[in-house]
Amino acid sequence: MEEPKTCETCRHFVGHFIKQGRSYYVPIQQGHCVEPRLKDRTVKTPACGRYSCRPDRT
């Protein structure tokens, strides 16, 4: 079954984290897209025309 195309599975999406404790980081449901310029996104945002699958997700 094919995964839906969302920002979370795109190589241009950079996820954000919050720090808990001294050295423990937890991913949150927000991040940003870096292609072609910086834009705020969530992990469930539908993919745009510049979508490119992450190499680790094939």
Rosetta blueprint (number, residue, H / E / L):
1 M L
2 E L
3 E L
4 P L
5 K L
6 T E
7 C H
8 E H
9 T H
10 C E
11 R L
12 H L
13 F E
14 V E
15 G E
16 H E
17 F E
18 I E
19 K E
20 Q E
21 G L
22 R L
23 S L
24 Y E
25 Y E
26 V E
27 P E
28 I E
29 Q E
30 Q E
31 G E
32 H E
33 C E
34 V L
35 E L
36 P L
37 R L
38 L L
39 K E
40 D E
41 R E
42 T E
43 V L
44 K L
45 T L
46 P E
47 A L
48 C L
49 G L
50 R L
51 Y L
52 S L
53 C E
54 R L
55 P L
56 D L
57 R L
58 T L
